[in-house]
Amino acid sequence: MDHSHVWEVSLLGIVLVSYVTLLVVALVNRVKRPQQATRSGIMAECERCSVDLMRSVMPDLPVQDYRFRGMRLKMSSIHVGFENVGVKLKSKGKCILEGVTGEFIPKTMAAVMGPSGAGKTTFMNAICGRAYYGTVTGEVLINGQKSSIAEIKQLRGFVPQDDIVHEHLTVREQLYYSARLRNSEDASPQAIELIVEDVLNVMHLLDVQHSLVGNVERRGISGGQRKRVNIGLELASRPTILMLDEPTSGLDATTALDIIRSLKQLTAIGMTVVMVVHQPRYSLFTLFDEVLLLGLGGRTVYQGPSQGVLPYFRNLGFHMPRHENPADWFMDVIAGKVKNEDPSLRCTGLADSWLSARQASGELGGATGQNRRDDKLTFLAAFDEKMDALGLGGLDSLNDAQFLAFVHSSEAKNLSDGALAELKQRLGFQDGQIARKNLVNFLLGMQGSFSHDALSGILVSEGLGSSEGSFSTGLSSPTSSIFGKQARFCFQYPVLVHQNAIRWVRSWRHKVLSTFLVTVAAVVFGAQCREKLTPENILCPLKINLSHLALGLMVGIACLPIFGADRPTFWRESASGVRVSAFFLARCTVFMFDVLMWCYLFTGVWMLAADAPCDYWMWLIAFRMTAVSSAGIGVLLSTMIPEHTSTLATAVTILILGGGISEPQSVAEAVGTYKEVAAFLSPFTWAIGENYLAVIDQLGGEDAVNFFAVDIVEGYKTILESVGGGHIDYVTNSYISCSVFGVLAVLAGYIGLRWSHRGKQA
């Protein structure tokens, strides 16, 4: 083999090894599923057993059904205040939000409500720094200091109204990658898995954790489960404040109530939950601690405890009919559809009435220290009584048999061996015994929201911190360490490559079909080149041109899905702290192997169908130039052109560059005119020209060229030898030029992805 082709063989080997690696990654991921499901089942069973043990001692003592193990927040709590927040549209100059003042108290769940057009979503976007379509006025205070929720991106989660998820990943994979990318780089795999388990449990997704989310074409999980995954992606980052835009839209009342109850549970660990809600039923409405009601024109008509809304409107002279849903009635009042003795209060006067009323915000109550001491004493007495009844009274420790008797005295009689072993680890069994005080402390800890056991210190020791620390009263500056830093490129890139490798394997049906189509095209275009690929044949340059054009069109259009359909996913991940460079390069890296493999396949099949002269590597070099350049064009247009027109835009671009500007006769006629510049700037000119001139060199030289093709040869030589002053051969020039074209197109695509729609990446 020619030594010049050694590196070509090496590159082919790298591509083949990469394909095998992608398949191995997917296989390992699939093998881990049963282990993860078993582990999840054991942990869930252990939780149920712990609750049963506590209730067997003292049934009336309040116990949480689930205690978090990984969801320790990055900051104990955040107080958000806002003063005179308003938004005026940049396009029309219309004010759609005006003078909204209030606060969101830490560790509460608040709802933003109002009739259609009241500015609910606009208000949410304004305080989050996402209202790119308007001019925002007023101030947002974070823990008493002027700031913006957008400046605490590492502490904030934002759930969009649309369910923007990865359709080709399972539920668990979605949550895992979100947790891995948005938590500390130092977090151990075990800590990340505990976070994922918490989210799966609190959002009731354990049963579908290994189900694909799916899309319209491929059925996946249900709409309600998809909504839970949409929320879970943000919970996996352990935000201190969670903002949600209409999380119950499109759901039935029961599913909506279940989701709100799940979110309510998060306030117990310190999270502040704020959401836009549309027409909730009253049982759902009462779950909110705070309510912000916006009226027509985007002005505040009430801000305070949810229990205070009905009395407030009654004091204004409104009378609610019997059997009316209060939440719906509030919307009718705000919309001016409910009569009042005072005509000014029918609609526009409600905002003025609120300004004068200045209803004070309610305060959350909590168990006092004395109450907790009384609960402990009562529990200890009940525990001693139970131990005496089992014949275990007076013991300072319990062995395996004695502990098993204690377990069987509760409803947890059929505990599996795995769950029993897990429970013993949490209790801190040593040498087959558990101290009585450790068992008592474990059961008393069941009243809290976090697990307090022998394994619960793992997250604090591994850099994830604890939300149970003291409350931070202020933020020193937007650059304070409390905000965290965006993860490094070298950390995010391999995680995203792994994610895209899983997505790549899941789309194997599409890959098989695409490969089949490439093969068919190679056969058809190769067959029409048979006996025409010699310098003596006047059709030789035209047939080479058509073959390159076919490959360019296929590769360019095939690259469109890299970013075209997933731009909303990118906007969400960018807003969540994923680096644009890592996201962009990870996608390009995985798809690059498809482009190269299609190029190898097309060249081989095309050569066989065309019975082409010259060696395989000569044709491969030229076709790869075309493939790389076309891939760059596809990447560029997939980031810049709307998805529904990107296919046509790519086809037109490649047809103009390869079928118009770089067509052999056009190149011959372009020399010495302004058209020569256009031909110079087309990558197809360099790839096709190099291919044609290489064929001539290997099959007799220029003396063998058909007389009518001499102008074409001169045209290609003039352009291909114009760089380097004649010191660089045309093959090297073509390599360099096509590489530059491809890199520039990819770089332009990166810039387009990064800077287009910047407001949606906030």
N, C-alpha and C positions, 0 to 999 in steps of 0.2 A: 504494500500500500504506500502511496505517495505520502512522505512525511508531512506535507502541507495539509493533509486531510486527517492527521492524527487527532487534532483538537476537535474536528467535526465529529469523529467517532466518540470522543470523550464527552462532548456535549450531548450526543444522543444517549450515552450511558447515564448521564445525570438526569435527563428527562425520564428515562425508564425507571431509574431508582426513585425518583420523586413520585412517579405514579404508584409504585409499590408502597412507598411510605404513606401516601394518602389513603390507600386501601387498608394498610395496617392500623393507622390511626382510627379509622372508622370501625375496624374489627375490634380493637381494644375497647373502644367506647361502647360497643354493643355488648361485649363480654361483661363489662362492669355493671350493666343494667340490673341483672338479677341480684348481684351483691348489694347494690344500692337499695333496691326494693326490699330486700330482706332486712337490711340495716334500718330503713325507715319503719318497717313493721315492728321491729324489736323496740325501737325508741318510742313509738306510739303506744305499744303494749305496756312498756315500762311506765309511761306517763299515766295511763289508765289505772294501772295497779297502784301507783303512788296515791292517786286520788281516792281509790277504794280503801286503802289503808288508813288514810286520814279520816275519811267519813265513817269508817268502822269504829274509830275511837270517839269521835265527836261529830255526829251527823249534822248538827245545826251550825257548826262553825263554817263561815264562808271560805270556799276553796276555789282557786282558779282551775279551770279544766285543762289549761295548758300553760306551762311556764317557759318563757323564752330562754334559750341557751346562747344564741349568737347575736341577737338583735340589741346589743348594747350600743346606744347611740353615740355618735362622735362628739356630741356636746349635750350637757344635761338638759337644757331647755332654751328656747328662744322666744322672746316677746317681740311681736311685730305691731308697730303703731303706724298710722297713716293719717296725714293731715291735708285736707283740701286737695285730694288727688283728682285730677281731671285729665281728659284726653280730647284733643281736637284733631280731626282727620286732616292729613296733609293734602289729600287730593281735593277735597271740597271745602275745607275750612270749617266744617260743621262740628259743634261740640257734642260729643256723645256720652261724656262722663263729666260730672261737675261737682266739686266741693265735697268729696266723700271723705269723712273723718271717722276714725274709730280705732279699734285695736283687736288683735287676736291674742288671747291670753295663753300662756304656756300650758301644755298638757290638757288641752281641751279640744273638742271637735266643733268646728264652726261651719255654718252654711251661708252661702251667698245666694240670695233668691230674689226673684222679681219677674214681672211679665216679660214676654218677648220684646226685645229692643230696649230693655232697661240698662244694658251695658254690663251684664254680669261677667261674661268672658273677657270683655274689654278691661274691666277692673282687675281681674286676675292677671291678665297679661301686663297691665300697667305696673303693678307692684312687683311683678317678676322680671321686669325689664324686657318683655317680649312684645310690647305694643309698637312694633316697627312701623306700622301704618299710620301712626299719629304722633302728635307732639304731647308729651306727658308733662303735667305741671303738678305742683304739690311736693310733699316730702314723705319719705318712708323712713321710719325709725326702727333700727334693729337693736334691741336691748338698750333703748334710750338714746342711741346715737344715730345721726343722719347717715343713711346708707341705702342699700337696695338689696332685695332678695337675690337679684342676679349676681351680686358680689359674694354671696355665700353659696355658690353653686355646689361646693362639696358637702354642704349641710342641708341642702334643699332637694326635694324630689318633686318633679312636675309630671303629672299624668295627663296626657292629652285626651281629648274627647274621642278621637279615632283610635281604634286598637292597632297601634303600630308595633308589630311583633315580627319575629323571624318565622316565616311560614314553614321552613324546612327543618326546624329544630324542634326537639321535644320540649315539654314544659320545663322539665328539670334543667335541661341544657340552657334554655333561655335565662333562667334564674342564676345558674352557675356563672355564665359568662358576664352577666351584669354585676354579680357580686365580686367576681375576680377583677374586673376592670375598674370598679368604682370604690374599692376598699384599699387599705394600705398594701403597698407592695410587699411588706414584711409579713403579711397575714399568712399563716400556714394553710395548707390544703384542708386540714381538719377543721380549722376555724371557719373557712369558707363553706365547707359542707354543713356545719352547724347553722350558719346563716340561712343557707338554702332550705334546710329542714324547717327552720322557724317560719319562713315565708310559705312553704308548702302547707304547713299546718294551719297557720292563721288565715290563709286564703282558701283553705279546704280544697287543696289540689293534689293531695297524696294519691288518690285513686287514679289520677290521669298523669302522674309525673313523667311517665315514659311514653306518653302519646304525642304524636306530632300535632302541632298547632293547626297546620293545614291551611287551605285557602278555598276559593270557589271551585277550582278544578279538582282538588284532592281533599276529600272530607277529613276533617280533624276533630278537634274538641268542639263543644257547644259554644254558643255565643256568650252565655254567662261565664263559662270557664275561660274563654278568651279574654273577657273583660277583667277577670281576676289575674290572669297572667300579665295583662297590661299594667295593672296596679303593682303586681309583685315585682316587676322589673325595677321599679323605683324603690320598693321596700328593701330590695337586696343591697342597696347602697347604704342602708341604715340612716336615713335622713332624720334630722331633728324636726324639720317642718315639712309636711307633705301637702302639696297643692294638687287638687284634682279638678278637671274641667268636665262636669256632667258625667260622673262615673256610672250613673244609673240609667242613662239614656238608652232606649231600645230594649230594656229588660223588663220582665214581668215584676209585679209588686213583691212577690215572695223572694225572688233572686236579688232584687234591689235591697230588700231589708236584710238579707243574709250578708251582703257585701258591706253595708253600713255598720252592721254589728261587728263584723271582722275589723273594720277600721276603728271602731270605737274602742276595741280591745287594745289598740296601739297607744292610746292616750295614757294607759296605765304605766307604760314604760317611759313616759316623758315626751312622747311625740305630740306635736301640734298638728292637727289635721284640718285643712281648710278646703272646702269644695263648693263648686257651683252645682246647685240642684234645681231640677225643674219638676214641679208638681209632685212632691212626695206625698204619700199617704200619712195620716196623722201619727200612726204608731212609729213611722220612720222619723217624722219631724221631731218628735219628743226625744229622740236619741241625741240630738244636737245640744251642746251646752250653750253655744252662742249663735246668734242669727244676725246677718246683715241683710236688710231688705232695701232694694233699690227700686225707685219709682221711674216713671217715664221721664226721659231727659237725663237719666243717669245720676239722680240725686238721692241721698240717703233719706229714707222714711222711718227707719228703725234700726238700732244696733244695740244688742244686749242679749240677755238670757232668753232662750226659746219659750220658757214658761211665762215670760212677761209680755209676749206679743199680743195675746188675746185680751188681757186686761187693758193694755195700752190703747188698742183700737176701741174697746168698749168705752173707755174714758173720753174718747174723742166723739162719742155719740153714735158709733156704728153698732148695729144690732145683728148678731149672727142667727140665722134660722136654725131650728132644731134639726138634728140628723144631717147637718152640713159638715163636710170635711173642713176643719179650720184652716189647714194649709192651703186648700183651694180657695177658701173664702178670703184669706189674706190677699191672694193674687187679684181677686175681683175688686177688693177695696182699693188696692194700689192702682189698678187699671181704671178706676173711676166708674165701675159698674154697680157699685152699691150706693144707695141713696143715703144722704145725711141731712140733718136739719140745717146744718151750715153749708150752703152751696160751695163755699171756698174750699171745703175739705173733700170735695168729690174726687179731686185728682191732684192738681198742682199744689194745693195748699198743704198736703201732707208733709212735704219736705220742710216747709217753714215751721209747721207745728213741731216737727222733731227737733229742729234747731232751738226752739224756745223751751222745749221740754227737758232736753239734756238728760234723758233717762240714764241712771247710773247702771254700770255693768254689774252683774251678779258675781259672787265669789263661790268657788267650789268648796264644798265641805270635805272633811276627811276625818279619819279615825284619830283620836287623840292618843297621846302616849299612855294615859291612864286606861283607856279602853283596851289597848293592846296588852298592857300588863294584866288586866283582868282576864282577857282571853287566854293568856299564857297560863295563869294560875288554874283556870277552869280546865284547860286542856291537860295539864299535868295531873290533876286529880282524876280526870277521866282515863288517862293513860295508865295510871297506877291501878285503877279499878279493873281495867281490861287485863292487865298483866297478872293481877291476882286471880282473876277468873280462869286464866289459862295455866295457872300454877307456875308462873314465871316471876312472881313478885319478889322484890328484894335483890334481884340479880343486877350486877353492875355491867354485865355483858351477856350477849346471846351467841350461842354457837349455831352452826348450820341448821341442825334439826329444830332447835328452839325458834330460830327466826322463821323457818318454814312453817312451823305451827302458827306463828303470829300471822303470817301471810294467809294461810288457809282459813283463818278465822274471819277473813273479810270476803268480799265477793270475788276476789282474785284467786279462785281455786284452781283454775286450769292454766296457770301461768306457764308459758313455754320455757324451756331451758335457757334459750338465748336471752329472753327478757329478764329471767331471774338473775343470770350472770350480770346483765347490764345494771339491774337494780342494786346488786351487791357492790359493784364498782362505784356507783353514785353514793352509796352509804359509807363507803370507805372500809369495807371488810379487810381485815388483816389477820393472817394466820387462821382463817376460818372462823373469825369472831368479829362481832360488831359491838362497840361500846353503847351502853344504854343512852348516854347523853347525845351521842352522834345520831341515833335513831330519833330521839325526841327533837333535836334541832332540825333534822331533815324534814320531819312531818310538820313542824311549826313553820318552816320555810315555804310550805305549800300555799300559804296565804298570800305570798308575794307574787309579782309578775315575772320574776327571774328565778332560775334554778339556783338553789343554794345547796351544793353537795360537794363531794370530793373531786368532781371533775369540772366544776364551774369556774375554776380559776384559769382555765386554759386560754381564754380570749384576752384577759387582761395581761397575761404573761407573754402573749404573742403579738402585742402591738395594736389590738383593736380597741382597747380602752373600755371604760365602763360609763354608762349613763347614770349611774347611781351616785356620782360624785356631787359636789356642791354646785349650786347654780351660779353661773357666771353672770355678773351684773352688768357687764359692759364689754364692748369690743373695742380694742385699742385702735385698730385701723383696718381698712380692707385687706391689708397685706399681713395681718397678724397670723401667727402660726395656727390659730384656731380654725382658720378657713381651710387649712390643708393645701397641698400642692397638687397640681395636675400630674398624674403618673407619667413617668418617662416613656419616651418612644420605645426604647429597647425593652421595656417591660410589656407595654401594650401590644407591640407588633407580633411577637410569637403567640400571644393569647388569641389575637384576631386571626392569625394564620391558621391556628388550630380550629377555630370556629368555622372559618371558610372551608377548611378541609372536610369537615363534617357536612356542611351544606353541599359541597361539590359531590360527595359520594351519594347523598340523598337524591340528587338530580340525575342519577345514572340513566334513567329512561331518556331524558332529553339528550344526554351525551351520546347514547347509542344511536338515536335518530339523527343527530347532527353528523356523527361520523359516517353513517350510511349515506347521507346526502352528499357529504364531501367526496365519498368514494364514487357515487354515481356521477357527480360532476367531473371528476378526474377521468372516468371512463369515456364520457361523452366528448369532452374537450380534447382528450388524448387521441381518440379515434379520428377526429377530424383533422389531426395534425399528421397522420400516418403518411409517410413518403413525401412530406413537404418540409422537413426540417434540415435541409441542406442549403449551402450558400447558392447553389445553382438555381434553386426554386424561388421565383419572385414572391411566392406567398409565405416564405419562411418568416420574415419579420412580423407579418400580420397575424399568423397563427400563434407565434410566441406572445404577441400583444394580447390576443384574446384569452389565452390561457392564464396569463398574469391577471388580467382584468377579472376573470372568473374567480380566481383565488382571492383577490383583493376584496371583491364584493362579499364573498362568503365570510371571510374573517372579520371584515369591518362590521357587518350586520350582526354577526355572532357575538361581538364584544359589547353590543348595546345593553344587554341585561346586567352588565357588571354594576352599573350605577343607575341606569334609567328607571327601573321599577322600584328600586330601593332608596331613592332619594329621601322620602319621609323617614325611613329608618336611620339614614345618615344624619338628618337634621336632629332627630331625637338623641342619638348617641353623641353627637357633637355637643349638644346642649348639656349632656350629662357628664362631660369631661373627657370623652374619648378624643384623642388627638386626630386631626384630619389627616396628617401624614401617615399615621399608623393604619387608619381605616383604609385609606387610598392604596397604599403600597401592599397591604395584606391581600386585598381583593385582586390587585393586578398580579401579584406573585402567583397565586393559585391558578388564575385563569391563563397565565403565560404558558403553562405547561400544555394546556389544550391547544393553544395557537401553534406551538412548536410541533406537537404530535400531529396535528392536522396537516402541517406543512410537510413533515416526513411522509405521511400517508399519501397525500395528494401527489407528491413528487414520484413516489414509487409506482402507484397505480397509473398515473399519467404516462410515465415512461413505458410501462408495459403496453398500455393501450395504443400509444403512438409509435411503438417500436423505435424509440428515439435513439439517435446516435449519441456519442460522447458518454462520459461516465456519470453516475448518479450524483456525485458530489457537485459537479459543475452545475447541473440543473437545480440542485437543492440550494446552493448559495444564492442564486438569483430569485428563486421562489421565496426563500426566507426573507430576503430584502423586502419583497412585496408584502409578505404576511406581517412583518414587524411594522412597516409603515402604515398599512391598513388598520392594524390593531390600534395604533396610536390615534388614527383618525376616528375609529369607533369609540375609543375611550373619551376622546375630546368631545364628540357630539353627544355621548350618553350623559355627560355632565352639564352640557350647555343648552341642549334642545329638549323641549317637552317630549315625554315618552311617546305620545300618539303621533308625532311627526318625525321622530328621530330616524326611523327606518327609511323614510323617503329622503330625508336630508342626507343620510349616509350614502344611499344609492346614487343620488344626484352628484354628490361630491366626488365619489370614486369614478363614476362614469365620465365626469368632466376631466378629472386628472389623468385617468388611465385610458379612456376611450376617445377623448377629444384632444387634449393638449399633448399627450404622449403617444398618440397614434403615429405609426412609422412615417407615413406620408406627411403628416402635419409637422413632425420634427424636421424632415428634409426641407420643407418649405419655410420653416421658421428661422433658419440660419440667416443672420444679417438683418433681421427685422425685430420689431418689438416682441413678436411671439417667441423669440428665443429666450427671453427672460422668463416668460411663463413656463416654457418647457424645462428651463433650468431649475425652477422652483417646484417641479412636480417629482415626487419620489419615484413614480412609475417610469419616468424617463431614464433614471439611473439604473433601475432594476432591469427593465426591458432591454435597454441599450447594452448593459453589461452582458446580459444573457445572449443577445444576438451577436455581439462582437466576439464572445468566447466561442460560440459555435463556429464562427468564421475562422478563428485562429486554429481550432482543432481539426477543421475539415478542409484544409487546403489554402488558407490565407485569403487575402483580398483578391488575388488573381482568379479565385474560383467564384467570386460573387457575380450574380446575374447583372448584366449591363444596366437593366432598368432599376436595380436596387442600389447602384453606386451612390446616388444622392442621399439615400437613407443612411447608408454606412457613414458617409461624411458628416451628416447631420448629427448622428449619435456620437461620433468621435469628437466633433467640435465641442459638444457640451460636456462629455465625460472627461475630456482631457483639459478642460478649462481651469481646473483647480490644481494648484501645485506647480504651475509654470512648466509643465512637461516633465517634472522630476518624479511624479507619482503616477504609476500606471492606472489605467482606467478601472481595473478591478478594485484596487484599494480606494480610489476615489468614490466608486459606487458604494463600497462598504461604509465609508465614512459618511457620505451624504445621506444614505438611507437611514443610518443610525441616528444622525442628527435630526432628520425629519421625524423619526419615530419618537425620539426623546423630547423634542420640542412639542410635539402633539400631546404626549403624556403629561409634560410639565404644564402645558396650557390647560389640560383637563384638570389637573390638581388645583391650579389657580382658580379655575371656574367653579370647581366643587367647593373650594374654601370660601370664596368671596361672593358667590351668588346666594341669594336668599339668606343674608347674614342675620336678619331678624329672627328667622326660624331656628337659628343655631344658638340663640341666647339662653 
